[in-house]
Amino acid sequence: MTDASVDIWQMVTSLIQICAAASAVIAAILIAGRREKFGAAGKAIVAGLGLTALWSLAVAWSPGGDSRQGLFEALANLGWLLAVYRLFAGDGRHASLAPIRPLVLVLAIVELLHLGLEAAAAVFTPNPAVNETFLHLTTIFRLLVAIGGLVLLHNLYSGATSHVRLALRWPALALVALWGFDLNL
């Protein structure tokens, strides 16, 4: 591809990411006024949307990729993991489903490792062999979080009562789209 076509695609990517960030901010504003509808997860959902907006802006700022993108992606995923855990509290299942806490904790640790890896990558950028190792580890961490998040969502939605499923429908669908896309990326 020519330099002009690469520039056009980077501009398109940036515009799409800016639209995604604006959509996340608008959704956060709309949901912030009705947080009680989501119970204990309301604030976490708004925070997840805000962190996702920051991630989208980081990608728009540097569509070619840099460590800020990974940093904001990890922070957004941590926000969404908190939101999913809080969604379990919607019908009190967070107390009865003890296996949920270790999975959320392990996924949070994986994201913290991802954050550390991004910081280390900024230091070791000139070395191609180290960069390749970082790329493989980052991919593994992203896959672990995507699969773990999808497993959590499956347990959340499939175990919910029909009344609670109505409230879970849109947040669960959005997170399935987010982590499903990450899984296939």
N, C-alpha and C positions, 0 to 999 in steps of 0.2 A: 504494500500500500504506500501511497505517496504521503509526504508530510502534510499536505493539505487535507487529505481524507482522514488522517489520524487526528488532526486538529478539529475537524468537523465532528468526529465521533466523540472526542473528549468534551467538546462543547455540548453535544446532545446529552452525554452522560451527566455533565454538570447541571444542565437544565432539569433533567429528570430527578436528580438528587435534590435540587432546590425545591421542586414541586413536592417531593416526598417529605422534605423537612417542613414545608408550609402545611401540608396535610396533617402531619403529626402534631404540629402546634395547634392547628384549628381543632383537631380531635381532642387534644388535651384541654383546651379552653372549654369546649362543649361538655366534656366529661367532668371537669372540675366543678361545674355548677350542679352536677347531679351525682357526686361521688357516693352518696349514701345508697344509690341503687346497686352498687357493687360491694357494699359492706366494707369490711376491713381492707379489701383490695383496691378501693377507690383511689387512695393517695398513691399506692404503688403503680397503678395503671397510668395515672397522670405522670408520675416520675419516669416510667418506662417510655412513655410517648415523648417526653422532653429529652431523654437520653438518646432515643432513636433519632429525633430531629438533629441533635448535635452530631451524631454519627453520619447522618445524611449530608450535613453541611461539611463535615471533614472530608467526605468522599467528593463532594462538589468542589471543594477548595483545591484538592489534589487528586484528580481522577486517575493519575498514573500509579498512585499508591504510595503511602508512607506510613510511618509508625503511628501517627495520630489516628489513622483510620482504625487500626487494630485496638488501640486504647479505647476509643469511643464505642467500638463494637462490643468489646468485653464489658464495658460499663453498662451499655444498653441491655446486654444479655443478663447481667446481674440484676438489673432493675426488673426485667421480665420474669426471672426466676422467683424473685420476691413476690411479684404480682400473682404468679401461679400458686405459690404456697399460700398466699393470703386468700386466693379464690377457694381453696379447700376449706377455709374457715366459714364460707358462705352458709353451709349447712352443718357446720360443726365436725366435719370429717377429719380435720387436721389433728384432732385429739385422738381419734380412733385409728387412724392410719399411721402407725409408728414407722413403717418402712418408707414413708414419704420424706421424713426429715433427713435420713442419711443420704438419700438420692439428691435432694436439694443441696445438702452440704457438700457432697462430692462434686456436683456440677459447679457450685460456687468456687470450690478450691481449684477446679480445672480452669475456670475463668480467671482466677487470681494468678495461676501459673501462666496463662495467656498474657496477662498484663506484664508480668515479669519478663516473659520472653520478648514482648514488644520493646521493653526498656533495654534489654540486652541487645536486641537487634540494632537499636540506634547506635550502640557503642561499637559493634563488630561489623558494621555495614561494608567496609572495604574488602572483607575477606569472602570470596565467592563460595568456598566450601562451607563456611559457617552459615552464610545466607541460605544455602540449599538445605542445610539441616534445620534452620529456623523455619523455613517454608514448610517442610514436612511436619515438624512438630505443631506449627500453627494450624495446618490442615487437620491433623489428628485432633487437636483440642476443639476446633470448630465442629468437626463431625461428632465428637463426644457430646458436646453441649446440644447440638441439634437433635441427635437421637434421644438423649436424656430428656430434653424438653418435650419432645413428641410423646415419649412414654408417660411423662407426667400429665400432659394434656389428655392422653387417652384415659388414664386412670381418673382424672378429674371429671371428664365428661361422662364416661361410661358408668361411673358409680354414683352420679348425681340423680336426685329425684327429678321427676318431670317438671316440677315447679321451678327448681333451681336451674335446670337446663335452659330455661328461657333466658335467664340472666347470664348464663355462661356462653350462650350461642355466639355472640359477636366477638367477645374477647378470645374465645377458644379458636374461632375461625381465623382471626387475624394472626394469632400466634402460630397456628398450623401453617398458614401461608408464609410467615416469616421463617420459621425453622425448617419447613419443607423446602423452601427455596434455598436456604443455606445448605441443606443436606444434598441437594442436587447441583449446587454450584460448582 
